[in-house]
Amino acid sequence: MKPLKDPDGFERKKLLDFVDFTDSRVLEVGCGEGRLTWKYAPASHLTFGLDPDFDALRVARADCPPDLRGRVHLARASAYHLPFPKETFDIALLAWSL
Amino acid sequence: MVHALQEIHHTLTPNGLLIDLRPVEDNWTVEIPSSSGLQIAGRLTDMPIGKADDEAAFAAMKDVETRGWYVREREEEFAFFYYWDTPSEMKEWIDAEWDDFEKIEEDVYRKAQARWATANADARVRVRVKMLITRWRKM
């Protein structure tokens, strides 16, 4: 049975205390099923979530809140070969992935 | 890892931020919270692969800091909790999902079972994971 993770939201609070995502372009490396993505993406201008795990990305696509569908883009990719031009993002988030 | 951090550096705007958010090995605590209070059952055992992963991550960040790619602005630790309804569910998860980096010893599991069984009916079991968050700025 899957555990309940961080029900008090300490991770979200700490993340939002560390960085202001307002209107920013965000690259999340290791987005997995999007558990963390949905917590900051509403404030961002644009979010790209990358993960090498196809199954996790499939769950993330299914779980993506409707109001984020035009703003959050998910792709199967590795941080070793990022398919983006120079200086695309304001914030890069290594989400449990370093 | 250093190559990935270089790739990220390339995609960041000048003065862009890199947030490194991850769990770190620390013999995480097994706890029994209930309305009667919090009891500690013991600690998990860190496995060599998990420790090696942490060392590699810290070494990579030190490397890119030394190269002048990023400067560390702020760093803090905080707790991240995993909750299960019963000790057996916790053990099943640890054995199946965390087998590379954490192990629950038999005596810790037995203590968790005993404390959970004698606590109030709303008792659950949780693992307190040590998290590290660091904000780096692109140089």
Interface residues (C-beta under 8 A of the other chain):
Chain A: M1 K2 P3 L4 K5 D6 P7 D8 F10 E11 K14 L15 F18 V19 L27 V29 L36 S78 A79 Y80 H81 L82 F84 P85 K86 E87 T88 F89 D90 I91 A92 L93 L94 A95 W96 S97 L98
Chain B: M1 H3 A4 E7 I8 H10 T11 L12 T13 P14 G16 L17 L18 I19 D20 L21 R22 P23 A57 A60 M61 R74 E76 F78 A79 F80 F81 Y82 Y83 W84 D85 E89 M90 E92 W93 M131 I133 R135
